[in-house]
Amino acid sequence: MTSSVTLTPQDHIELAGIYRHDGQEKIAILLHMMPSTKESWDSIAKKLLEHGYASLAIDMRGHGESTMGGTLGYKTFTPEQQQQKRLDLEAALAWTREHGFDDAHTILIGASIGANLAIRALAEHSSLPLAIALSPGLNYRGVRTDDTIVAIRPNQKLVLVASDDDDRPSWDSVHELHRLNPSTVLIERHGLGHGTNMTDRDPTLVQEMMLLI
């Protein structure tokens, strides 16, 4: 079953989301890259259902249907406004809890800035078991990961994914993050680009990710 949902972060911006479920007790929160939208996760959301996970994909502020009637646009965001996307993730976590999913049964999957947000949230919420970060950076518009990677706990799993032809510095970033915290799982790919472009181009990457959840 697929449902459209609305989330409201603490600063009262309205966010659009897609909730896919079929009685699962576990859920994945999906955080898109720039300039994508929640629909960029459609194929992965279907795979998650097959592997026992509901999913909640959101349009983060300034993207897709989360523009407050066209008054918000990510292209004009300051770094401070980009960093406020962490409130969107917190709203998603609150929504999943309200709908019966505890943190121990909630995972995060993010791409690009969504990957950075997922890494930070994993460090900040000790009950979350897993985050998969597609093409993270060390510091994306002020959303840093190098200062939080060491806070990932032994009972948590962080999967770092990058391709060697990424047009952003994610390839170097994932290796530095893995150096800072060797307990992370590192997945390397060749010629797949950035973020969810990698999963769109390589079905075997999606399969590998599913085996890790």
N, C-alpha and C positions, 0 to 999 in steps of 0.2 A: 504494500500500500504506500502511496506517495501523497504527502500532504504539504500544503503551503503553510508556513508559520510566520509569526511576527515576534521578534525579540526586542526588548527595550533595555539598553545599557543604562548605567546609573546617571549618565548625562542626558537621558531621554531622547536620544536619536532612535528612530525606528529602523530596524534591520529586517530584511526579508530572508527567509530560509526555506530549505526543502528538507523535510523529514521523511526518510524511507524506513519502513519497518514491516515486520511480519512476525511479531511476537517474540523478538529477540530480547535477551536479558543484558546484552552488551551493546555499546554504541561507540561510533567513531565521530568525532567532530572534525570537519573538513574545512581547511583555511586556505583560500585561493591565493595565487600570486597576483601581482599587478601586470597587466591591466585586466585580469580575468574576472570571472564571476562564479557563483555557486554552481552553474551548469558545467563548469570545466571538470567537475568530479563525477559526472554521470556514470561513466564506465566503471570507475573504481567503486562507486556506491553499489552498483549491481553485483560486483565481485564480493564486496563486503557482506551483502545479504547471503550469498552462497556460503560464506564462511562464518555465519552466525552472528553478524554485527548489523544492527540498525545503523543509520547514519544521519547526521545533521550537517548539511552544507549551508553556509551563510554567505550572503553578500555583505562583506565588510563595508563600513561607512565610506561613502563616496563612490561605490561601485554598484553596477547593476541596478537593482530596485531599491537600494539603500541610499538614495540621494536627497531625501526629504523634499520631494517635489522639484528636484533639479537645483536645489540651493547648495548641495554639497557635491564636490567633484574631486576625486583623488589627484587629478593633474595639477590642481592649484594648492594642494595641502602643503603646509609647512612641515618640517620635521616633527614639531611638537604634535601636530594633528595626526601624522602618521603613527606616532607612538601611542596615541589614544585608541588605536585599534585593539590594544590589549583589553580595553573595556568591552569590546565586541566579543572577544574570547571568553571573558568572565561572564558575560550575559549568556553565552552558549552553555557554559558549564552550569550556570544557575538553572537554565531551562531544562537541561538533561536531568538534573537532580529533582526538579519539580515533577518530572514525568517518570520518575521511578528508577532512574539509573544512578547508582552511587559511583563515586570516583574510582573505586577499585575495578569497576566494569566499564570504564570510559577511557578511550585512547584518543590521541590527537594525531592528525596527519596534515601537514602544511607544506606549502610550496613557496619558495623565495621569502618574502616578508612574512608570509604565513608560517613558514618553517621556523623563522626566528622567534615568532610569537609562541609557537608550540614548544620550542626548547626552553624559553623563559618560563612558561607555565608549568612545564614538567618539573623544573627546579623549585618553583614556588608552591607546588601542591604535592605534598609527599605521598598522597594516596593514589595519584595517577600512575598507572603501571608502565605506560609506553607512549613514546612519540616517534613518528617517522618524519624526518625533515628532508624534503626534496630541495636541493640547491640552496641551503642556508648561506648566510654571510656572517662575517664577524661583527659587522656593525651596519645595519641597513636602516638608513634614515633615523639613526639614534636608537633603534631597537637592537641592542647588543646581545651577543651570545658568549663572547669570550670571557665575560665576567661571571657567567652563571653556569657554564658547562661543568665546572668542578663541583657544583652543588648537586648534581645528579646522584641519587643514592644507589647503593648496591642492589636494592630490590626493584629498581626502575631500569627500563631499557630505552636507550636512545639509538635510533637507526639514522645514519647520515648517508645521503645519496647524492652523487654528483657525476656529471659527465665531463670528459676531458676537453670538450670543445665549447663549453659554456662561455657565452659572450660576457658574462659577469664573473667576478673572482671566486665563484663558489667552489671550483675544483681545489684551489689553494686553501680556501676557508675550511672545507671539511677535513682536510689533512691536518690543519692546525688545530681544529677542534678535537680531532681524534688524538693528536699528540697531547693536548691539555687534559684529556680524559680518555685513556686507552681502553676503558671498559665499554665505550661506544662501539656499535657495529657499523662498519664502513662498507658501503656498496659503491663500486666504481663501474662506470659505463663509458663507452666510446661512441662519440658522434651522435648523441641524442639531444644536445641542447640544454635548455634551462627548465626547471620546474616540472610541471605536468606535461610539457612537451616530451619529456623522457618516457613517461608512462603511456602516452598516446602512441609513441613510435615503437615501443618494445614491450609486447605482452609478457615476455619472460620476466621483466622487471616487476610487473604487477604480481605475477605468480610468486616471485621471491619475497615480495613484501607480505603477501598473504600468509606465507609460511612462518613469518616472524611475529605475527600478531597472536 
